[in-house]
Amino acid sequence: MSDAKLQSVISALTQVATQLNAVPTGQSAPDANCVKLNTNENPFPLPMMVMQSALSALERHYMYPEDDNLSLRAAAANAYGLSQDQVIAGNGSSELLGLIYRAFLSPGDSVAMVSPGFSFNRKLAMLQGARFLEVGWGDSYSLPTEQLLFGPAKDAKFILLANPNNPTGTFVPVAEIDRLVDQSDRLIVVDEAYVDFAPDDALRLVDRHSNLLILRTFSKGYAAAGVRVGFGFGHPELIGRLRSLQNVFNMNLIGHAVGISILSHRADYDENHRYIKHERQRATTALSQFGFSVIPSHTNFLLARVPPGQDGKWWQASLDRRNILVAVFPDDGLENYIRVSIGTRTQMDTFISAVRDISESL
């Protein structure tokens, strides 16, 4: 390889690494005393039975975990009414997203995402050397089916959408997704990371469409972001293709144990989900009183337009000075918005009080 070509490769890799290491919320790592409302974590304790499963798993710390996630996949298949060959388990749904890009894209191919959406997909496309096409949501955040099928994205190898969506918190009726998948001959990937806070889900479509992949995670609805448990559901041929690319021992013992326990105790989280929805409404009401315009949310966060004449980065910085972290997305055309995760009552009290104080000081 010539020196010029080597330098070009190094430059390209440096650019990718810079983007991969960028903090998407625009803030440095938080300290232990901050009110962390910028990454949509579920800050509540695990149910006792789930915690016990993690402790029990540590007794086998010297052993490798299952290399095919067999027990976890079987538990998920049983919990969701699918066959085991329709399920893949991953080190969070982010690992599964990466597998999808590797499995279905070659350098120079294009992938389409309904945007604004989960920005991590841009990085995955870059790593794969693929073109990343963003198709804007329709009116009132409806699904832009015509644009996805016949517009600039018509040649994309697959289409991504999150439902409910991040960062908007909006929800597309499952019937709209069903129509899109039915009319498309391409792969449709539906990321349901926040589905536990939504009125419906698309899992029932898996048996009806061979070109549909649905992703789930236990990071949001089940307070297990640090444990890294995710699932993909789809036609056995799609799942088999992804599993063929998966690393051996891709999940650890604790992830296996916690995942299986959560699947057996999902009802224990019902109160957690009700609590988050209640706090979400309380924060919506409070922000509205201070001049914010809040998009109705079906997630564990809110996307709120700041009062007229202000911008999201100013509010982020003002809250940061009070040790409260929120997210902003100026690169997605949301420069006048902040995204606020729903935390504990104490955290939300602190956030609402800070917004009141800042508003009254203007």
LUMKOL-191237 format. One line per field, with one value per residue (C-alpha): residue number from 1; residue in three letters; x, y, z. Coordinates in pm, 1 decimal. Example, Ala and Ser with C-alpha at 12.3 -4.5 7.8 and 13.67 -1.06 7.14 Angstrom:
BEGIN
num: [1  2]
residu: [ALA  SER]
xx: [1230.0  1367.0]
yy: [-450.0  -106.0]
zz: [780.0  714.0]
END
This chain:
BEGIN
num: [1  2  3  4  5  6  7  8  9  10  11  12  13  14  15  16  17  18  19  20  21  22  23  24  25  26  27  28  29  30  31  32  33  34  35  36  37  38  39  40  41  42  43  44  45  46  47  48  49  50  51  52  53  54  55  56  57  58  59  60  61  62  63  64  65  66  67  68  69  70  71  72  73  74  75  76  77  78  79  80  81  82  83  84  85  86  87  88  89  90  91  92  93  94  95  96  97  98  99  100  101  102  103  104  105  106  107  108  109  110  111  112  113  114  115  116  117  118  119  120  121  122  123  124  125  126  127  128  129  130  131  132  133  134  135  136  137  138  139  140  141  142  143  144  145  146  147  148  149  150  151  152  153  154  155  156  157  158  159  160  161  162  163  164  165  166  167  168  169  170  171  172  173  174  175  176  177  178  179  180  181  182  183  184  185  186  187  188  189  190  191  192  193  194  195  196  197  198  199  200  201  202  203  204  205  206  207  208  209  210  211  212  213  214  215  216  217  218  219  220  221  222  223  224  225  226  227  228  229  230  231  232  233  234  235  236  237  238  239  240  241  242  243  244  245  246  247  248  249  250  251  252  253  254  255  256  257  258  259  260  261  262  263  264  265  266  267  268  269  270  271  272  273  274  275  276  277  278  279  280  281  282  283  284  285  286  287  288  289  290  291  292  293  294  295  296  297  298  299  300  301  302  303  304  305  306  307  308  309  310  311  312  313  314  315  316  317  318  319  320  321  322  323  324  325  326  327  328  329  330  331  332  333  334  335  336  337  338  339  340  341  342  343  344  345  346  347  348  349  350  351  352  353  354  355  356  357  358  359  360  361  362]
residu: [MET  SER  ASP  ALA  LYS  LEU  GLN  SER  VAL  ILE  SER  ALA  LEU  THR  GLN  VAL  ALA  THR  GLN  LEU  ASN  ALA  VAL  PRO  THR  GLY  GLN  SER  ALA  PRO  ASP  ALA  ASN  CYS  VAL  LYS  LEU  ASN  THR  ASN  GLU  ASN  PRO  PHE  PRO  LEU  PRO  MET  MET  VAL  MET  GLN  SER  ALA  LEU  SER  ALA  LEU  GLU  ARG  HIS  TYR  MET  TYR  PRO  GLU  ASP  ASP  ASN  LEU  SER  LEU  ARG  ALA  ALA  ALA  ALA  ASN  ALA  TYR  GLY  LEU  SER  GLN  ASP  GLN  VAL  ILE  ALA  GLY  ASN  GLY  SER  SER  GLU  LEU  LEU  GLY  LEU  ILE  TYR  ARG  ALA  PHE  LEU  SER  PRO  GLY  ASP  SER  VAL  ALA  MET  VAL  SER  PRO  GLY  PHE  SER  PHE  ASN  ARG  LYS  LEU  ALA  MET  LEU  GLN  GLY  ALA  ARG  PHE  LEU  GLU  VAL  GLY  TRP  GLY  ASP  SER  TYR  SER  LEU  PRO  THR  GLU  GLN  LEU  LEU  PHE  GLY  PRO  ALA  LYS  ASP  ALA  LYS  PHE  ILE  LEU  LEU  ALA  ASN  PRO  ASN  ASN  PRO  THR  GLY  THR  PHE  VAL  PRO  VAL  ALA  GLU  ILE  ASP  ARG  LEU  VAL  ASP  GLN  SER  ASP  ARG  LEU  ILE  VAL  VAL  ASP  GLU  ALA  TYR  VAL  ASP  PHE  ALA  PRO  ASP  ASP  ALA  LEU  ARG  LEU  VAL  ASP  ARG  HIS  SER  ASN  LEU  LEU  ILE  LEU  ARG  THR  PHE  SER  LYS  GLY  TYR  ALA  ALA  ALA  GLY  VAL  ARG  VAL  GLY  PHE  GLY  PHE  GLY  HIS  PRO  GLU  LEU  ILE  GLY  ARG  LEU  ARG  SER  LEU  GLN  ASN  VAL  PHE  ASN  MET  ASN  LEU  ILE  GLY  HIS  ALA  VAL  GLY  ILE  SER  ILE  LEU  SER  HIS  ARG  ALA  ASP  TYR  ASP  GLU  ASN  HIS  ARG  TYR  ILE  LYS  HIS  GLU  ARG  GLN  ARG  ALA  THR  THR  ALA  LEU  SER  GLN  PHE  GLY  PHE  SER  VAL  ILE  PRO  SER  HIS  THR  ASN  PHE  LEU  LEU  ALA  ARG  VAL  PRO  PRO  GLY  GLN  ASP  GLY  LYS  TRP  TRP  GLN  ALA  SER  LEU  ASP  ARG  ARG  ASN  ILE  LEU  VAL  ALA  VAL  PHE  PRO  ASP  ASP  GLY  LEU  GLU  ASN  TYR  ILE  ARG  VAL  SER  ILE  GLY  THR  ARG  THR  GLN  MET  ASP  THR  PHE  ILE  SER  ALA  VAL  ARG  ASP  ILE  SER  GLU  SER  LEU]
xx: [0.0  142.0  210.5  -60.8  -319.7  -218.8  -255.4  -599.2  -709.0  -575.5  -757.5  -1086.4  -1051.8  -971.5  -1286.7  -1498.5  -1339.0  -1399.5  -1767.5  -1802.8  -1646.5  -1846.0  -2085.1  -2428.5  -2577.1  -2300.5  -2192.9  -1902.5  -1936.3  -2163.5  -2059.0  -2235.0  -2446.7  -2598.8  -2959.5  -2904.4  -3198.0  -3015.8  -2992.1  -3341.7  -3234.6  -3491.6  -3344.3  -3551.8  -3435.1  -3465.9  -3731.9  -3584.8  -3616.8  -3431.1  -3156.0  -3123.8  -3076.9  -2778.4  -2620.6  -2675.1  -2511.9  -2195.9  -2148.1  -2057.1  -1811.5  -1533.8  -1750.6  -1818.1  -2181.0  -2377.2  -2225.3  -2561.2  -2783.6  -3004.3  -3176.4  -3236.6  -3373.1  -3600.2  -3731.1  -3799.0  -3973.5  -4196.7  -4271.1  -4361.8  -4534.9  -4275.4  -4054.9  -3694.4  -3562.2  -3747.3  -3539.7  -3186.7  -3046.7  -2785.8  -2562.0  -2826.7  -3022.8  -2727.9  -2528.1  -2816.6  -2832.7  -2466.1  -2526.8  -2806.8  -2574.1  -2307.6  -2553.1  -2745.3  -2515.0  -2204.4  -1990.1  -2173.0  -2519.9  -2778.3  -2994.5  -3292.9  -3414.3  -3726.6  -3579.4  -3522.6  -3448.7  -3185.9  -2862.6  -2644.3  -2758.5  -2557.0  -2239.6  -2322.3  -2375.2  -2044.3  -1859.8  -2011.1  -1921.8  -2289.8  -2495.0  -2733.6  -3062.4  -3294.4  -3664.5  -3861.4  -4171.4  -4508.7  -4760.3  -4809.6  -4526.7  -4715.3  -4526.1  -4401.9  -4488.5  -4490.6  -4150.9  -4000.7  -4135.7  -4110.3  -3902.9  -3526.8  -3515.5  -3660.3  -3322.1  -3228.2  -3138.9  -3342.4  -3555.7  -3527.5  -3785.5  -3821.3  -4166.8  -4208.3  -3953.2  -3642.9  -3595.6  -3953.4  -4138.9  -4410.1  -4592.9  -4708.6  -5018.7  -4920.6  -5161.2  -4940.6  -4633.8  -4823.2  -4909.8  -4550.0  -4408.7  -4679.8  -4609.9  -4230.2  -4003.3  -3718.8  -3629.6  -3807.9  -3643.6  -3867.8  -3684.5  -3927.0  -3686.8  -3957.0  -4256.8  -4326.7  -4457.5  -4666.3  -5028.0  -4941.7  -4658.9  -4584.9  -4469.1  -4782.2  -4667.3  -4362.1  -4556.6  -4718.2  -4412.7  -4081.5  -3921.3  -3973.4  -3726.4  -3832.9  -3579.5  -3639.9  -3424.0  -3446.2  -3258.3  -3561.2  -3871.2  -3690.2  -3418.5  -3135.3  -2936.0  -2608.2  -2675.8  -2711.8  -2994.7  -3162.5  -3365.5  -3445.7  -3758.8  -3817.1  -3840.9  -3607.0  -3399.0  -3338.4  -3257.4  -3026.9  -2834.8  -2777.5  -2681.6  -2420.1  -2233.6  -2260.5  -1950.5  -1915.4  -2001.7  -2150.9  -2341.5  -2220.1  -2359.3  -2534.7  -2702.2  -2832.1  -2962.4  -3120.2  -3278.8  -3441.6  -3559.5  -3711.8  -3899.5  -4048.0  -4134.3  -4249.5  -4566.1  -4349.4  -4264.8  -4624.4  -4609.1  -4279.7  -4434.7  -4741.6  -4517.2  -4309.4  -4623.3  -4755.6  -4430.8  -4422.2  -4762.0  -4664.8  -4351.4  -4552.2  -4798.3  -4521.3  -4320.5  -4633.3  -4692.7  -4341.6  -4397.0  -4258.4  -4445.6  -4423.6  -4474.4  -4711.1  -4484.0  -4520.4  -4176.5  -3989.2  -3878.4  -4019.7  -3914.8  -4004.8  -3976.1  -3829.5  -4013.4  -4000.9  -3674.9  -3462.4  -3275.9  -3212.0  -2838.0  -2895.7  -3140.7  -2908.7  -2621.7  -2842.5  -2956.3  -2604.3  -2484.8  -2734.3  -2599.9  -2902.8  -2830.8  -3070.0  -3010.7  -3022.4  -3023.2  -2931.6  -2795.2  -3142.0  -3314.8  -3426.3  -3214.7  -3511.8  -3583.1  -3456.1  -3513.2  -3578.0  -3570.4  -3828.1  -3654.2  -3757.4  -3999.3  -3707.6  -3519.4  -3825.6  -3896.7  -3541.3  -3574.2  -3912.5  -3788.4  -3482.5  -3694.0  -3919.4  -3623.1  -3461.8  -3790.7  -3858.6  -3508.5  -3552.2]
yy: [0.0  339.6  606.6  828.8  552.6  455.3  817.2  831.2  517.6  652.1  981.0  801.3  579.8  882.6  1056.0  750.2  714.2  1081.0  1047.6  720.3  869.7  1191.5  1240.0  1263.2  1471.1  1731.3  1682.3  1525.7  1222.0  1299.2  1294.3  1079.5  1366.3  1487.4  1445.7  1236.4  1283.4  1262.8  894.0  753.7  505.6  354.7  443.6  209.9  -105.1  -445.5  -672.1  -885.8  -1209.8  -1055.0  -924.9  -1267.9  -1425.8  -1196.4  -1288.8  -1658.9  -1626.7  -1491.6  -1827.4  -1959.8  -1677.0  -1915.8  -2071.8  -1951.9  -1861.9  -2050.8  -1984.1  -1980.9  -1813.1  -2120.8  -2089.6  -1716.8  -1753.9  -2035.2  -1824.0  -1531.0  -1754.6  -1893.0  -1548.0  -1390.3  -1684.4  -1746.9  -2035.4  -2039.6  -2002.9  -1669.3  -1523.0  -1388.1  -1260.2  -988.3  -776.7  -506.8  -426.4  -212.4  -530.3  -660.0  -335.6  -376.8  -732.3  -612.2  -362.2  -627.9  -886.5  -677.7  -395.8  -379.5  -66.5  172.9  37.5  267.0  234.1  456.4  575.0  769.8  1085.8  1227.8  886.5  693.5  869.3  563.5  431.5  701.1  567.7  209.8  308.5  495.0  193.5  -21.4  229.3  271.2  574.5  685.6  830.4  1016.2  1045.3  1296.2  1200.3  1289.3  1532.1  1479.5  1224.6  986.1  720.1  855.9  535.6  682.1  845.9  526.5  310.3  538.7  842.9  886.6  580.0  341.8  173.3  136.2  -220.2  -186.2  69.5  158.5  312.6  326.4  286.1  461.3  693.3  840.4  1135.7  1251.1  1002.2  963.7  641.9  506.8  282.7  -76.4  -85.1  173.5  -43.2  -347.8  -166.5  -53.4  -402.7  -555.2  -315.6  -340.5  -608.8  -486.7  -558.1  -336.8  -304.0  -178.3  -79.8  -118.1  -13.6  195.2  -24.7  -96.0  260.7  249.2  145.9  -135.0  -331.6  -495.2  -835.5  -1005.3  -909.8  -1135.2  -1445.9  -1258.6  -1101.0  -1260.5  -916.0  -778.9  -763.0  -631.1  -527.9  -511.1  -423.9  -455.7  -125.6  105.9  -66.3  -312.4  -103.7  -322.2  -86.9  -184.7  -557.1  -536.0  -766.9  -729.1  -940.3  -958.4  -1127.9  -1226.3  -1496.9  -1792.6  -1719.6  -1359.2  -1465.8  -1742.3  -1497.3  -1266.8  -1549.6  -1671.8  -1342.0  -1329.8  -1360.5  -1663.0  -1585.4  -1252.0  -1224.6  -1280.5  -1498.0  -1212.0  -1096.5  -1446.9  -1489.4  -1145.6  -1176.5  -1508.7  -1379.9  -1062.5  -1270.4  -1470.7  -1163.5  -904.0  -840.8  -719.2  -415.3  -302.2  -61.3  79.2  152.0  315.0  530.5  649.7  735.1  932.7  1126.3  1181.6  1349.5  1553.4  1680.9  1755.5  1967.0  2154.2  2230.3  2352.3  2597.6  2739.8  2803.0  2479.0  2288.9  1916.8  1651.7  1381.6  1095.6  717.4  660.4  723.3  1069.1  1396.3  1607.3  1966.4  2279.2  2556.5  2890.5  3130.8  3321.4  3056.3  2749.0  2401.1  2437.8  2742.0  2545.9  2245.1  2464.9  2640.9  2308.6  2167.3  2446.8  2314.7  1960.7  1846.3  1670.2  1675.7  1597.4  1820.1  1731.2  2038.9  1824.1  1672.1  2006.7  2009.9  2302.2  2452.5  2135.1  1951.7  1583.7  1494.7  1139.3  1049.3  971.1  921.6  1160.6  1327.7  1374.5  1515.3  1748.7  1880.9  1924.9  2100.2  2329.7  2422.9  2499.3  2717.9  2909.1  2961.4  3070.6  3320.2  3467.6  3553.0]
zz: [0.0  -97.4  165.4  15.3  26.2  379.0  490.8  327.7  514.3  844.1  788.3  715.1  1023.2  1238.1  1116.0  1197.8  1542.0  1618.7  1537.4  1725.7  2037.1  2028.5  2320.1  2149.8  2427.4  2402.1  2764.8  2944.5  3168.0  3465.9  3829.0  4085.4  4219.1  3893.8  3789.8  3478.3  3240.6  2907.4  2809.7  2877.6  3139.9  3372.9  3715.0  3930.8  4114.0  3954.5  4108.8  4384.4  4185.6  3891.1  4117.6  4276.7  3934.6  3871.9  4204.4  4139.6  3797.5  3960.1  4131.1  3783.9  3717.4  3608.3  3334.0  2980.9  2903.0  2639.3  2299.7  2119.2  2381.9  2360.0  2699.3  2662.1  2310.0  2423.4  2711.7  2477.6  2224.2  2497.6  2642.8  2309.0  2142.0  1870.8  1765.8  1881.1  1526.8  1503.3  1789.2  1819.8  2149.8  2162.3  2379.1  2372.6  2058.0  1945.3  1875.7  1665.0  1468.4  1387.7  1266.7  1038.8  870.4  820.3  693.4  442.4  328.0  113.6  64.1  -165.4  -81.9  72.7  380.7  467.1  807.0  892.9  1044.6  1296.8  1441.9  1635.5  1535.9  1606.8  1268.9  1089.8  1249.6  1158.4  794.8  792.4  930.7  657.1  384.8  298.8  200.8  474.4  347.4  582.2  497.0  701.8  895.0  747.1  894.1  1268.6  1256.2  1032.4  839.2  499.7  314.6  -36.8  10.0  145.7  -134.4  -436.1  -336.5  -291.3  -65.9  -324.1  -382.8  -16.0  84.8  402.0  585.5  954.0  1181.3  1556.6  1706.1  1941.9  1791.0  1946.6  1987.3  1921.0  2143.3  1878.7  1787.2  1450.3  1449.4  1378.8  1082.8  904.6  957.5  834.9  510.9  458.3  506.9  288.9  0.4  18.7  -121.8  99.3  458.3  712.9  1055.3  1335.7  1655.3  1947.8  2224.8  2395.7  2323.4  2691.2  2725.5  2406.1  2336.3  2092.7  1931.0  1595.8  1716.3  1579.5  1227.8  1240.4  1137.3  847.3  681.1  584.5  528.5  879.6  1168.7  1508.0  1772.0  2146.4  2444.4  2821.9  2864.0  2873.8  3005.0  3232.7  3403.1  3268.2  3043.8  3208.4  3171.3  2789.2  2682.9  2344.3  2103.6  1736.1  1602.1  1241.7  977.9  1050.9  739.2  850.0  1204.4  1081.8  865.7  1162.7  1398.0  1148.4  1197.4  1573.4  1790.1  2013.5  2379.1  2273.9  2603.1  2956.1  3235.0  3410.0  3089.5  3028.0  3380.6  3407.8  3064.8  3148.0  3485.8  3337.6  3081.8  3369.7  3577.3  3325.1  3524.4  3812.5  3599.6  3547.0  3839.9  3711.8  3372.5  3530.7  3748.1  3454.0  3254.7  3552.9  3592.8  3216.9  3233.2  3538.8  3362.7  3047.0  3244.5  3425.9  3112.4  2935.6  3217.9  3165.7  2793.3  2648.2  2377.9  2450.1  2181.3  2315.2  2417.0  2420.2  2572.4  2897.2  2779.9  2652.4  2356.0  2434.7  2222.1  2434.9  2473.1  2175.0  2129.3  2303.6  2184.7  2315.1  2372.3  2594.8  2808.2  2816.3  2938.4  3194.3  3339.0  3322.9  3550.0  3803.4  3755.9  3555.8  3226.8  2930.2  2562.5  2253.4  1882.1  1675.8  1391.3  1344.6  1291.7  1655.0  1771.7  1958.4  2156.5  2463.7  2537.8  2900.4  3034.4  3297.2  3624.0  3984.3  4152.9  4331.9  4004.5  3831.2  4122.9  4094.2  3718.4  3736.5  4014.0  3807.9  3499.7  3713.9  3858.9  3517.9  3361.8  3638.2  3606.0  3236.3]
END
